[in-house]
Amino acid sequence: MGKGFFISKTVGIVGIIAGVGALATIIALSVVYSQEKGKNNNQNEEQTTSKPPTTTPIPSNKPWDKYRLPKNLVPETYNVTLWPRLTPDPTTGLYIFLGNSVVDFECVEDTDLILIHSNKLNYTKSGNRLARLMPVSSVEAPAIKSSWFQDVTQYLVLELDGTLKKGHKYRLYTEFIGELADDLGGFYRSEYMEDGKKKVMATTQMQATDARKSFPCFDEPAMKAYFYITLIHDRGTTALSNGKAIGSFHQTTEINLDGQDLLKTVFERTEKMSTYLLAFIVSDYEYINNSIDGVEVIVIRIFARKSAIAAGQGQYALSKTGPILKFFEQYYNTTYPLPKSDQIAIPDFNAGAMENWGLITYRETALLYDEAFSSNANKERITTIIAHELAHMWFGNLVTLRWWNDLWLNEGFASYVEYLGANYAEPDWNVTDLIVLGDIHRVFAIDALVSSHPLSSKEEDIQRPAQISELFDAISYSKVNFADALILHVSKAVCLTHLSVSWFFLQSYLTEFSFGNAVYTDLWNHLQKACYHLSLPDTLDNIMNTWVLQMGFPVVTIDTGTGSVSQQHFLLDPEAVVTTPSPFNYQWTVPIKWMKTGTMQNPLWLKSKSAMKTSGDQWVLANVNMVGYYRVNYDDGNWAKLLNVLQSNHQLIPLINRAQILDDAFNLARAKIISTVRALETTKYLNNERDYIPWKAALNNLDFFYLMFDRSEVYGPMQEYLGKKISPLFEYYKQMTENWSKVPDGHMDQYNQVNSISQACRTGMQECQNLTKTWFKEWMDTGTNRIHPNLRSAVYCNAIAAGGEKEWDFAWSQFKNATTAIESDKLRYALSCAKEPWLLNRYLEYTLDPNMIRKQDATATIINIASNVVGQSLAWDFVRAQWSYIFSQYGGGSFSFSNLINGVTKRFSTEFELQQLKQFKADNSDVGFGSGTLALEQCIEKTIANIKWVEENKKSVLNWFTTDANAQ
């Protein structure tokens, strides 16, 4: 038991406040993964060797009708051989893979039943059974009496005629065939064109429950084992997996199967790991590599299409991977546990990236950088995603969640430290400031609903694959930024001397649970050991649990007249009824950093009520730099003082807090805590603002006004007002860039230049619209694209919106012929900006054809079209008409459904639209909504809130934009 590092009580408390702040920055941190269609149904009647016990619509209490594995068998090693066929089967026309698997397991409790996960696999019978069971230890193995598939719970069920004995080990052998489908889940195929030829590769995405589509396995994260992987593959292709190829990175053996000359690559045994982190890939890719020195030499390789490697698109990722790995080794004070770090760009990949241990898979846009096509936003995304995935090599892979109810423990931590890793790799960018925009504000929107959920759920509440997929949301990725930041800052308060010492409790945690599993309280326990001697308002466990075990967050109200400080549960719809009970009655232990007229004050803790010393002539600002996960409201007098400071000398208020004031005010207004007019008044100072973060916060909140009013009479006056606010920013960047001929030096300035052009054109500024049309027309006329990559999305969108069929068809042609995924993405988005309904309807139809729009991009394209005021109703009608088809193509576990449902309904604000939404829910109850079930409930809730808000605010908003907005 560690004795800890002692510091003064005052320094310790201040550090902890900053820290409960930083749990604030982690409680607020995507991505979206998928398990989509599988054409091959693995449960054919002729395969069963006996009929399964009678099943009914109501699940029985039989083990095979339960989604969780029994705990009587524990896997130790797998030996898996797979042969993906990269040409279609001549008989069926399907792409398939062949495989066999041997799993050695120990029986820890006597049983006469084996349950092992299997989904969409066809088995070769052995003696009229679907598997063979053999002993590993001296005891005999019982015979398999009957075997069948349990479709709903995705089990291969083996009933035995005897008992497996506790303490003995057994071996299960299976042979199987699966479809190498294009469904983006399990072992699947990806296709792309190169040099005019169609190329096919085999790749994987196992998280969360798709390893069972590749081979039979105990497919739960706590069922860790060692894996021996062998891949059989065509000549001219390279095989990759989590481990190194035995002998060297390239060693293969020539073999002959079915008259074909093939290669066999055998990989070293993996470390003990979970099934969802497995990966195996066969392709004709090329790679670049380097290495970093340490206790062991780590080989780093970047794999991609041959043309991408030849164009140097992997160089940036290669240059940043080594430094980020070394940073995390220092950060965790634990060496990287593997001999290699392979990273590979996949043309068809539904998530942003996946942290497979030793073989990380990415979308091409998340790994490949080309200066001629990539914007600074693309570059930042590549850096942060690499940092996110590398962070998982320790936090998630070395130590893994025990069950998916603690998903936030994996994803939230990685979502927080990705900013730290990226900041180390690119220190001039100041990316840590972007946590507020990228995560805290994003998760606030969801966590302010009564249909939100706590960070950590009960294990028994998360059972089905679709329920697991629902957890991959902003709550798990972003809210936890506050929690993790709190943890880390508390530890810093205890150990201030050196980075490797500051995070000693992380090292202690990682050491104890290496190659094992943990729950969130294990992390608390290690932190408690580090700061047991410090004075806190409650036990560390109780402080953290107020943020982890109840949904939502508070609004802290400060009355500067009396000095009183109080809190209440913040709800976007104050009339909504909270039906989810809270063990803490929706009260939080809140750390408050605050200042008076620019001078920092002693921090304080808030439980139910507290007090601060204030004086009438000074302004108060709380949640300095937004280290806390809460909103702040003030008395009218203090609001007036803050608004006066913004308009007279806005830089007296810290940069991040200017964004906070804007975001808090608009959301407090939506919750009827302050008036909407008060929120709008926070925008008056924007004609003097030049920094990106406040401007982006303002535009994000004004987007809600566009969604609510771009079909009403409010739209015109609103456009006129916002045009006046954006005009100075547009002129500022016009001068900085010498009439748009240069690129701003600063990372944030490059972002804000895009804001200035996008918003100026959006508000109808003629100079801006002429500029974008001229640039786009020059490209059309000359065939040479001189538009800077930073500006392309904005320019393409506005030019297509102002144009017609000719511009759209030109952009479509460029999209189909684009040689980089990043350029394709910019064009694919811009095509949704068209204003002619028939073009948008045609585009919607394209999303059903993977030859036109890749499956990984289909739902995002529909959402983009719905974001267009002309396309919103078209997209909604399309989704309703095609729901059964979309659902069957993507499967109930697809992570895309929640985004899709949210995206096509975010403009809903009328009773008619609410009834349509409810009817959609009723009409498709038989089909279901899979991982989008919770999102659908949230959309209904948000629509009800929008209806109320528009009814109550439309008149005053119209009046403000037409009269009061001009009063400075």
Order of alpha helices (4+ residues) and beta strands (2+ residues): alpha-beta-beta-beta-beta-beta-beta-beta-beta-beta-beta-beta-beta-beta-beta-beta-beta-beta-alpha-alpha-beta-beta-beta-alpha-beta-alpha-alpha-alpha-alpha-alpha-alpha-beta-alpha-alpha-beta-beta-beta-beta-beta-beta-beta-beta-beta-alpha-alpha-alpha-alpha-alpha-alpha-alpha-alpha-alpha-alpha-alpha-alpha-alpha-alpha-alpha-alpha
